[in-house]
Amino acid sequence: MTQAPGPTSPYHHGDLRAACLRAARELLEEDGSAALSLRAVARRAGVSATAPYRHFADRDALVSAVAAEGYRELATVLTAAHPSPTTPDELATVAVAYVHFALDHPALFRAMFAEPCDPTDAERAAATTAMRQYVRDLVRSVFPDFPQADPDALATSMWALVHGLAFLHLDGKLDASTPATVAHQVGAAVHAVLAVSSPTTPPSSD
């Protein structure tokens, strides 16, 4: 079995950008965002202190690239949870996958949503746009009986709910002791919101 390169392993394979991103991800997971700098990334990747600047103008640009990777990975996880949800149960399944992703990759998740970034970074902008469109399409599939609702506002509301649940679990405000506990709490929250927002059926006149 090939052993993963350690902190001082030299950079060999020719893809400097990928090596820097991998080093940044390792530093995030090990020590959090405080340890992340271009100089630290260079040391971890085994390259000169100036080498990362060939691809990243500053720390914000590096974080933006890491965040873009995270958005794409999150989209893959959500699609794997259910490729085309159309029911509340299926929506809850996707919500659970979102929260589990946050708990499985806490430092990456915080970098995606809580770290300063480069607002002009095209890669990150494309990844976040794709995520917003995914949520919008998902909501329209699950709520076909709400044509009067603003789809963007509805998508924002559902994303805010699930995203808030993710951070409540990350920050220890909700029990994250087991995956089953998390799944129960997230599923129950989604179903509770859907229950109070669903149109009521008028009583029968018979």
N, C-alpha and C positions, 0 to 999 in steps of 0.2 A: 504494500500500500504506500502511495506517495504521501510524504508528510507535508502538511501545509507549511509555507514559509513562516519563519518566526519574525520577531520584531526587527532583527538586524539582517535579515536575509537580503542579499543584493538583488537588484532589479535586473532581470535578464531578457524577458520574452519580447520586448519591443513595443508593447502597448502601454505607454506611459500613463495615458489617461485612465485606463482601466485599473492599472496598478495603484494609482493615487486614490481612486474611488474605493477600491477594496481596502486600502490602508485606512481611509477615512471611516469606513463602516466598522472596521475592527476597533479603532480608537473610540468611536461613539459607544459601541457596545461594552467596551471594557471600562471606560472612565467617564463617559458622558460628554456633553458638548464642551465642557470647560477644557478638555484635553485636545480639542480639535483646532489645529492651526495648520497652515501650509508647511511650516517648518517641521512640525510633528509628523505630518503625512510624509514628507520627504524622508525623514529618518526611518519611519516604518517601512516605506517602500524601498529603501536602500538606494536612494538617488540623491543628487546634490540638492542643496537647499533652494536653489533657484529653479530646478527642473519643473516643479508643479506649476510655475507661472506660465509655462508654455501653453497650458490649457485653462488655467483658472486665474483670473485677474486678481482675486482677493479671496478672503475666507467666505464672504457671502456667495460668490460664484461657485465655490466648492460645495457649500451647503445646498445651493440650488440644484446642483447636479446630483447630489446624494438624494435630495428630496424627490427629484424626478424619477430616479430609480425606484424609490419607495412607492410612489404613486402607481407606477406600472406594475410592481409586484402586488400591491394591494388590489388592483383591478383584476389580476390573474386569480388571486385568492377568492375574491367575491364571485367571479364567474364560475370558478370551480365549485363553490358552495351551491350555486344554482344558476344555470346559464340564462334562464329567462323566467324569472319569478312573476307570477300573475295572481297569487293569493296571499292573504295575510300570513299564513304559515310559512310560505316560501320567502316572503319578505323578512320575516323574523329569522329565518335561516341565514340569510345574507347579513342581517344586522349582527347576529352572533359571530359570523366569520369576521366581520369588521372589528369587533371588540377583541376577539382572540388574536387578530393580527397585531393590534396595538399592544396586547400583553406579551405576545411572543417577541416583538421587536420594539421595546419601549423607547430606546434611544433614537432609533430611526423614526419612529412615529412622532416623537417630539421634534426632531429635526424637520420633519415634513410640515408640521403645523405650528411650532412655537419658536423656531429659530429665525433670526433675521436672514433674509435672502436677497438675491438680486432680482428686483421686479421686472427687469428687462430681459431676463434669461429666457430665450426662446424655447429651450428644451423643457424647462420647468413649466412655462406657460402652457405649452402643448399638453403636457401630462395632466395639469390641473384642469384644463378645459375638457379633456377627454373624461376625467373623473366626474366633473359636473354634468356632462352630457349623459354619462352612464346613469347617474342618480336621477336625472330628469326623465330618461326613457323608462327606468325602472318604475318610478312613481306613476307615470302615465299608464303603464301596463297593469299595475296593481289597483289603480283607482280610475277605471274607465267610466264610472258612474258619476264622476265629478267634473263634467266638461266645463262648468262655470268657474271652476277654481283656476287661479293663475298657476300654470304648471311649474314655473320657476319658483314661485313662493312656496308651493307645496313641496317641491324637491328640497328647497332650502330648509324647510321645517323638519322634514324627515331626516335629512343629513344632520341637522343640528341635534336632534334627539339622539341618534345613534352615536354621533361624535361626542356628545356630552356624556353618554354612558361609558364610552371608551375612557375618557379622562377621569371620570369618577372611579372607575375600577383601577386605573393606573395610579391615581393619587391616594388609594386606600380608603376612599369614602364608601365604597361598596365591596362586599366580600368577593375576593378573587382567589379564594383558596383552592378551588378545583375548577376545571373546565365545565363540569356539569352545573356547578353553582352559578357560574357566569352565564351559561346558556339559559338557565332558568330565569335569572333576573332580567336579562336582555329581552328574551322572548316575552316574558310577562309584561314588561314595560311597553314594548311595541304593540302587543295585543290590547293593552289597556287604552292606549292613545287611539288606536283604530276603533275600539268599541265606542268611545265617547264621541268620535267624529263621524261615525257612519250615519247615513240618513236613516231616520226612523220610518218604519213602515206604518202607514195610517191604519187605524183600527178598521176592521171589517164592518160593513153596514148591515151584514146579514144578522 
